[in-house]
Amino acid sequence: DGSNSQVFTSVTFSRNSIHDSNGSVALRGHKTTRTATVTVDSNSWDNIGGNGSETGQHWAAVEVNHAVQANIQANTINDVSLGQWGEGQCIQLWDIETLDVRNNDCTNSEQGIFVYGGTFGGGPWNVPGGVVTLNNIVGNTEFGLKVDPDALGGPLAATCNWWGDAGGPGPVGPGTGDGVSTNV
């Protein structure tokens, strides 16, 4: 159901280098007693999926779910291809109360940052509070930042990011940079 059977107070994933991999890093909390704080910082991911002539069983470079606070900072994520489920995100987030996503590079991937809101794992899930800010979200094919249309509440605050265009993100944004969805 996308959750862990263990209750964690905190999880830290820091200073790792993941490359040429066909898998995802999934930091999943307990679905009824969410992890108080998840920190993902100073990691690098490069060339996720499509290695060894395989599509890959990945969906994102990193997934964080079932958390009260998620701090995702100073990571470099580059070249995440589509996996066998049609997903290839830099970052996937769901069932998080408050986000602090800042100073990350999310580049040249199939999909950028995705906030899931559907019914899998007990949802629908809320759009998190907090902010996505000061990130480089550039060169992602399908979207730069997408909030699932089934997510409750919102919008997600995503100001002061570089989208690859001086006018900002598109197509619902004012520019032609990496795309954002409605509810951002």
N, C-alpha and C positions, 0 to 999 in steps of 0.2 A: 504493500500500500504506500510505498515511498517513505516509510518511517523506520526508525530504529526501535528495537524493543527495550533498549537501555535508556535511562534518564541521565542526561549530562547537564552539569552546571555550566560548563564552558568547553568550547572546542577551538583550538588554534592550529591553523595550517599556515606555516610561515617558512620563507626562504628555501623553497623547493624549485627544482627545474624538471619539468615534464616535457618530453619531446619525442617525436616519432612514435606516438602511442595511438592505439585504436580503442581506448577506453576513456571514461570520465572519472573525475574526482567528485564523489557524492558525499556531502557532509549533511547527513540527515538526522534530525532530532526526533524525539518521541512525540507522537502526534497529539497526545492529550496533555503532556507536561513538557512544553517546548524548552529547548536549550536556552538558557538566559542570555548568553553571549557567544556568537560565532565570529571569529576573527580570521580573515584570509588576507595575508599581506606579504608583499615583497616576493611573490612567486613568479615564475615564467612558464608559459605553455607555448609550444611551437609545433606545428605540423601534427595536428590531432585528427586522426581518421585517414583512411585511404592508404595505409602503409601495408607493405607486403601484398599488394594487389587485392586487399580486402576493403569492403565498405567501412567496416568498424562497428563495434557495438557501443558506440558513444552517442551522446545526445548533446553534450556541452563539455567545455573544458572543465568547468566547475559548477556544481549544483549545490545550493544551500536551501534547506527548508526546515520548517517547524522550529523557528527561533524567535525569541523576543527581540533581540538586537543583532543585526548582522553588519559587521564592519569589514568592508572589502576595499582594500586600499593598496596602491603602489604595485599592482600586478601588471604584467605584460602578457597579453594573450594574442597570438597571431596564428592565422591559417588553421581554422577549425572547419573541416569539410562536413558535408551531410553524412549522417550515420544511417543505419538501417531503418530507423524510425522516422526519417525525414527531418531530423533536427540536427543542427550544427552550430550551437550557440557558444559565444564566449562565456556568458554567465547565465544560469537559469536560477530563478528565485521563486519561492512560493511559501505561503503560510508564514510570513515574517511580519512582525508588528512594526519595527522601525529599521530603516536602512541608512547606512552611511557608505555610499559607493563613491569613492573619489580617487583622483590621481592614478587611474588605470589606463592602460592602452589596450583597446579592443579593436584589432585591425585585421583586415584581409581575410575575414571569415565568411561563412555562408550567412550566419545570423549573428547579431550583436547580443544585447542584453534582453532577456525575456522574463516577464513576470507572469507566471501561470496563475490562472484563477478558476479553472474548471473543477469538475467534481471528483477527479481521481484522488484517492487518498483521503477522502472525507470532505472535500470542498463542496461548494465554491469557496474560494479564498479571497480575502480582502486585498486591495491594493495597499502596499505598505506605506506608512508615513515615513518621514525622513527625506533624504535627498540623494540624487544621482548628480554629482557635480565635479567639475574640473577634470573630466576624462577626455581622452582622445578616442572617439568612436568613428572610425574612418575606414572606408573600403570594404564594408560588409555588404554582401550581395542582396539579401532579401530585406533586411532592416537593420537599423542601428539600435533602436530601443522600441520594444513592443510590449504593451499591456494586453493580456488576453481579454477579449471582449466579454468573457464570462466572469471576470474579476468584479468584486463588489466594491463600491466606493470610488475613491480617487478624486482628483487626478494625482498621478505620480509627479513629484517635483523633480525636474531635470533641467536645471539652468547652468549656464556658464560651462558648457561642454564644447569641444571642437568636433564638428560634424563633417569636416572636409570642405566646407563652403562658408565664405564670409557672411552669407545671408542666413546661415543656420541650417537646420534639418529640413527635409521634405518628407513626404508629399503634403502632410497636413501642417507642417511647419512652414515658415516663410521662405526658405531657401531651397537649394538643390543638393544639400549634403545627405549623408546617410539618413534613411527614412525613420520617422517616428510614427507611432500609431495614434489614434484618438486616445483620450484619457491620459495623455502625457502633458 
